[in-house]
């Protein structure tokens, strides 16, 4: 789920040698686009722009996702965020009291690929939960070992930096039940 803000403006003038057409400096700043409480409540995390002709103007689309920013580490909700051995713990710690669901998978795992779209749907539905995914490849092996992975997919549910629930295998209903239990505690 994303909030979309549309901004209409006149065409961009031809580029001068010192600037490029459509540069972000020609966009309105966050203050003028997102006002008051909305500006304080949301952090621009991802901006998608499409420029199409419409009544001698360009239509620009900005996607805003809800985000927490604690000690410089952005924690994004509403989507599944890929993490690695270097980004996992800072994001978990920045999540604070929010539940964190970690999907531990591999590229070659069939059940992992089958359940991934369902995890994306959960991320869009439960905006009070942070969803992460970790590719248990050779590069992330130390973190996977630290978290005690034995099979993929494995889902670890954390709260306040501690693992409180685990679901092994592509057991979607068990994952939802475990997540609901942690959310309500």
LINNORSUL-V896144 format. One record per pair of residues at least 24 apart in sequence whose ideal C-beta (glycine too) atoms are under 7 Angstrom apart, sorted by the first residue. I is the first residue (numbers start at 1). GAP is how many residues later the second one is. Records with the same first field share a line. If there is no record, write none. Layout:
# LINNORSUL-V896144
I: GAP + GAP
This chain:
# LINNORSUL-V896144
1: 77 + 123
2: 61 + 62 + 63 + 76
3: 61
4: 57 + 58 + 59
5: 28 + 29 + 57 + 59
6: 53 + 55
7: 26 + 53
8: 49 + 51
9: 48 + 49
10: 46 + 47
11: 45 + 46 + 47
12: 46
22: 29
33: 29
42: 24 + 25
43: 24 + 26 + 31
45: 29 + 31
66: 61
68: 26
70: 24 + 26
75: 55
77: 50 + 53
78: 45 + 46 + 49
79: 44
80: 39 + 40 + 43 + 51 + 52 + 53
81: 50 + 51
82: 51
83: 49 + 51
84: 55 + 56
85: 54 + 55 + 57 + 58
88: 46 + 55
91: 41
92: 66 + 69
93: 68
95: 35
97: 63
98: 30 + 31 + 32
99: 30 + 58 + 60 + 80 + 83 + 84
100: 30 + 32 + 58
101: 28 + 30 + 54 + 56 + 78
102: 30 + 32 + 53 + 54 + 56
103: 29 + 30 + 50 + 52
104: 30 + 32 + 40 + 45 + 48 + 49 + 50 + 52
105: 28 + 30 + 31 + 47 + 48
106: 29 + 30 + 31 + 46
107: 28
109: 43 + 44
111: 42 + 58 + 59
112: 40 + 41
114: 56
115: 38 + 55 + 57
118: 54
128: 55
129: 50 + 54
157: 25
